[in-house]
Amino acid sequence: QVQIVESGGGLVQPGGSLRLSCAASGFTFSMYAMSWYRQAPGKERELVASVGGSTSYADSVKGRFTISTDNAKSTVYLQMNSLKPEDTAVYYCNARRMGLFASNYWGQGTQVTVSS
């Protein structure tokens, strides 16, 4: 059974930091591209960062956010520094595999609120 569980969200002041974690199970972690998305109220879900062969970031988070993985723990992290109010959103973890055995899995999301 596939499970993707995010944690680490919360309330933080502008300029602060948070580290999100995404623990995956039920599939071969190393064969999937792992990504973090976010969705703010009234907005579409957007890609924040992705890792899988190469690493990429949305322009809005470059230099502030860092995505990393621990294959031994089947976990992907998102270190978020210098947080801004516009980073407030529900953050979702995604696992995607392309090709013959294409699959796409989502977590339930974790709320990040940046406010003073």
Buried (B, 14 or more C-beta within 10 A) or exposed (E): EEEBBBBBBEEBEEEBEBEBBBBBEEBEBEEBBBBBBBBBEEEEBEEBBBBBEEEEBBEEBEEBBBBBBEEEEBBBBBBBBEBEEEBBBBBBBBBBBEEEEEEEBBBEBBEBBBEE
